Amino acid sequence: MKLLYFSWMRDRVGMAAETVWPPEDVTTVGQLITWLAQQSSSHAAAFADPSIVRCAVNQEYARAEEAVGPDDEVAFFPPVTGG
């Protein structure tokens, strides 16, 4: 699974992209976030408040309950504001 990080998510994780192999029981965006937060202190900092993390799976906005798989590209970014 390819992960992409944008804005302060990239800064906190310490990289713009990485490839990961989560366990087979990680099948949703929410489970992926929980698993990632346990991988390192930088991931824990990036995902400390999952309610403000936005996600896209294969370039489509995705909610926590949506499925992810090993061949997906998953992007994480902060809320986008405009005005």
C-alpha positions as CSV (number, residue, x, y, z in Angstrom):
1,M,0.0,0.0,0.0
2,K,1.4,3.4,-1.0
3,L,0.8,6.2,1.4
4,L,1.1,9.9,0.7
5,Y,1.3,12.7,3.3
6,F,0.6,16.4,2.6
7,S,1.1,19.7,4.5
8,W,1.6,19.3,8.3
9,M,0.9,15.5,8.0
10,R,4.1,15.3,5.9
11,D,6.0,17.4,8.4
12,R,4.9,15.3,11.4
13,V,5.5,11.9,9.8
14,G,8.8,13.2,8.4
15,M,8.3,12.0,4.8
16,A,6.1,12.7,1.8
17,A,5.4,9.0,0.9
18,E,6.0,5.5,2.1
19,T,5.0,2.0,1.2
20,V,3.6,-0.1,4.1
21,W,2.3,-3.6,4.5
22,P,-0.4,-3.5,7.2
23,P,-1.7,-6.7,8.7
24,E,-4.6,-8.5,6.9
25,D,-7.1,-7.4,9.5
26,V,-6.5,-3.7,8.6
27,T,-9.3,-3.3,6.0
28,T,-10.7,0.2,6.5
29,V,-9.3,3.8,6.5
30,G,-10.0,4.0,10.3
31,Q,-8.2,0.8,11.0
32,L,-5.2,2.0,8.9
33,I,-5.0,5.2,10.8
34,T,-5.1,3.3,14.1
35,W,-2.4,1.0,12.9
36,L,-0.2,3.8,11.5
37,A,-0.4,5.7,14.8
38,Q,1.3,2.7,16.5
39,Q,4.2,2.5,14.1
40,S,6.4,5.3,15.4
41,S,6.3,8.4,17.5
42,S,6.1,10.6,14.4
43,H,3.1,8.7,13.1
44,A,1.5,8.9,16.5
45,A,2.0,12.7,16.4
46,A,0.5,13.0,12.9
47,F,-2.5,10.9,13.7
48,A,-3.0,12.1,17.3
49,D,-6.4,13.6,16.5
50,P,-7.9,11.4,13.7
51,S,-11.0,13.5,13.6
52,I,-9.0,16.3,11.7
53,V,-7.2,14.0,9.3
54,R,-8.7,13.8,5.8
55,C,-8.1,10.9,3.5
56,A,-8.3,9.9,-0.2
57,V,-8.1,6.4,-1.5
58,N,-7.0,6.1,-5.1
59,Q,-7.7,9.9,-5.4
60,E,-11.3,9.7,-4.1
61,Y,-12.2,11.2,-0.8
62,A,-12.7,8.4,1.7
63,R,-14.3,8.2,5.2
64,A,-13.0,6.1,8.1
65,E,-15.3,3.2,7.3
66,E,-14.3,2.8,3.7
67,A,-12.2,-0.1,2.5
68,V,-8.5,-0.1,1.8
69,G,-6.4,-2.8,0.3
70,P,-2.8,-3.7,-0.5
71,D,-2.8,-2.2,-4.0
72,D,-4.4,1.1,-3.0
73,E,-2.8,4.6,-2.9
74,V,-3.9,6.3,0.3
75,A,-3.3,10.1,0.8
76,F,-3.6,11.9,4.2
77,F,-4.0,15.6,4.5
78,P,-5.4,18.2,6.9
79,P,-8.8,19.8,6.4
80,V,-8.8,22.3,3.5
81,T,-10.2,25.7,4.1
82,G,-11.0,28.5,1.8
83,G,-12.5,31.9,1.9
